[in-house]
Amino acid sequence: MTAQIPDKFVLNSENFSLIGLKGQGLFKPEDFGIVPHFTCTACWRGYVMRYIFTDDQLILDGMRVNVDSPLKSME
């Protein structure tokens, strides 16, 4: 079994990988109306997130999502 590509967290310019989570509250693509799709065993969720900690806040800094079809422009 292949492990899921972990979400990344950046704190004081140092990178960390989230390999487990207890509780709820992190973003998901569905929160933005995006439906992720499974593409391989290393990305069974269909997405990987990147967060930064700054000014005592957790900020979503990046989101890579596998989708079934190209997204429409948000203009």
C-alpha positions in Angstrom: 0.0 0.0 0.0 1.3 3.4 -0.9 1.2 6.3 1.6 -0.8 9.4 0.8 1.3 12.4 -0.3 1.2 14.5 2.9 0.0 18.0 3.3 2.8 20.5 4.0 3.1 23.0 6.8 5.6 25.8 6.9 6.6 27.4 10.2 9.5 29.8 10.5 10.7 28.8 7.0 10.9 25.1 8.1 8.8 22.5 6.2 6.7 19.9 8.1 4.6 17.0 6.8 1.2 16.2 8.2 0.9 12.5 8.4 -2.0 12.2 10.8 -4.9 14.3 12.1 -7.0 14.2 15.2 -10.1 16.4 14.9 -11.4 18.5 12.1 -11.1 22.0 10.7 -8.5 21.9 7.8 -9.6 23.0 4.3 -10.8 20.6 1.6 -11.3 21.3 -2.1 -15.0 20.8 -1.6 -15.0 23.9 0.6 -14.3 25.8 -2.6 -16.7 23.9 -4.9 -14.0 21.7 -6.4 -14.5 17.9 -6.6 -11.2 16.1 -6.3 -10.6 12.8 -8.2 -8.4 9.8 -7.3 -5.6 9.4 -9.8 -3.0 7.1 -8.1 -2.5 5.3 -4.9 -0.1 8.1 -3.7 -2.9 10.6 -3.9 -6.1 8.7 -3.0 -7.7 11.9 -1.7 -7.1 13.6 -5.0 -5.5 16.7 -3.4 -2.5 18.0 -1.4 -2.6 21.2 0.6 0.1 23.6 1.8 -0.3 25.7 4.9 1.8 28.4 6.5 1.7 29.6 10.1 2.0 33.3 10.3 0.9 35.9 12.9 -0.6 33.1 15.1 -2.8 32.0 12.2 -3.0 29.0 9.9 -3.2 30.1 6.3 -4.0 27.9 3.3 -1.1 28.8 1.0 -1.5 26.3 -1.9 -3.8 23.6 -3.1 -3.0 21.0 -5.8 -6.2 19.1 -6.9 -6.7 16.4 -9.4 -10.0 17.1 -11.3 -12.0 15.1 -13.8 -12.2 18.1 -16.2 -10.6 21.5 -16.4 -12.0 24.2 -14.0 -13.8 27.2 -15.4 -12.3 30.6 -14.9 -13.4 32.3 -11.7 -13.6 35.7 -13.5 
